[in-house]
């Protein structure tokens, strides 16, 4: 009867008796299994990396559209329209109070930025008068997240939003 383990050529390591002498390493099946596990792990790590530049760009475009919406509403009425910012949420206002009108494409008058994106306005609330003007001061809103930032500018007097 052959022993279950035998010494391997003087290195002091024991290997199974069923393993032929001189052959070491992993089987193809073991290598494929490890590669699959590494690919799954890499996918999980990459997907949870936070805010992407695409998310930041999308939130910037959405904020500009919402600002233009408030500006048009102000030009079509005799009252001011604008937004009050709080943390990563902004709320549509009319006449200095929260509006009952929902934002376009939303079910409410408030919008929360995507996770990890924050807004820092130079002033809050931001209001537009009947001419679409934010007043005599240029307003900047900085959106940041994921290591990047975008700035939205509302030009004084004209209300131009590039």
N, C-alpha and C positions, 0 to 999 in steps of 0.2 A: 504494500500500500504506500502511495506517494504522500509526503507531508502536504498539509493545506497551504503552507507558505514556505518559500525557500529564500535563502539569502541571494542577493543579486550581485554578482561579480565583485565582491569585496567593498562595496560602498556602504554596507551596513543597512540598506533599505530592504524592507521585506516586500515582496510582490506575490500575488497569488500564483499558485503552481500552474494554474490554467493559462497564465500569460506567458507566451514564449519568451525565452531569453533574448535580449537585444532589442525588443520592441517596446517603445514607450510612447506616451502621448494620449491624445483624446480621440475618440471615434468621431466620425463625420456627424453622426446624430447628436452627440454632445455639443459639438461646435455650432451646429444649426440652432439648437435649443438656446444656447447662450446668445447668439446673434439676435434671435427673435426677442428674447427678454430685454436685451439692450435697446432694440428698436422701440419696443413698447415704452420702456422707461424714458427714452429720449423724447418720444411723443408726448408723454404726460408732462415732462418738465417744460417743453416748449409751449404747450398749450396754456399752461398756468403762469406764463411770464408777465402777466399784467397788461397794461395799456399799450396798444400798438400805435404806430404813427397813423395808421388808417383810422383807428378809433378817434384819435385826437383831431384828425382832419374832418371826419364826419361830424363830430360835436361842434367844431368851429363853423362848418357850413350851416348846421342846424341853428346855431345861435344867431348867425347873420340873417337867416330867413325869418326867425322869430322877431328880431329887432326891426326888420323891414315891415313885417306884418303890423307891429305896434305903430310904426311910423305912418303907414297908410291909414290905419284906423284913426289916428290923430288928425290926419289931413282931411278925413271925411266926416269929422264931427267937431263939435265946439268944446271938446274937453281934452285934457291931456291923456296920453296913453304911454305906457312904458313897462319897466321891469324892476322888481326889487330882488336883490340877490341875498341869499343866506346859505353859506357853506357851498355845497355843490348843487343847489337848487335855485331856480329863479321862477318868480311868479308874475304873471301878466297883471298889470294894474290899469285902472281907468279912474281919472279924477283923484289920484292919490290913494285909492283903496283897491283891495283885491277885486279883480274883475270876475263877473259871473260867466264871461265868455271863455270857452275852452280854446287852447292854442290849436292851430291847424294840425290835423293828424293826431291829436291827443284827446283824451277824455276829460281833461281838467285844465285849469288855468296855470298849473305849475308843471315844471319840467325838471327832472333830476338827471344830471349829467351821468354818463357811463361811469361805472366803478373805476376809481383811480384818477378820474379827470376832475380838476378843480378850476373854478373861475374866480378871478380876482379883478373886480372892476375898480376903476379909479374913483368912482362915485356910485352911490346907491341910495335911492333908486335912480334909474335912468328914465327920463321922461321926454316925450316929444310933444311940441305944441301943434296948433292947427296948421302951421307951415311945414311941419316935419322937422323942425329944428330942435336939437337937444339943448340949446342955449348958447352962451358965449364962450364955453370951454370945450375943447376937444376931449372926448371920452375914450379911454382905452380899457379893454377887458382882456386880461391875459388868461388863456386856458393852458393848463399844464398837466402833464402826466406822462409816464413812461420815459422819463428822462428828456422829454422835449417840451416845447411850448409854442403856442401860436397867439398872436395878438390881433384882436378885432378893434378897429378904430371907427369911431363915429365923429365925423368932422364937425367942428363948431359952426354955428349959424346955418350951414346948408344941410346938415344931417347926412351927408354922403357917407356910405358904408362901402369901402372898396372890397 
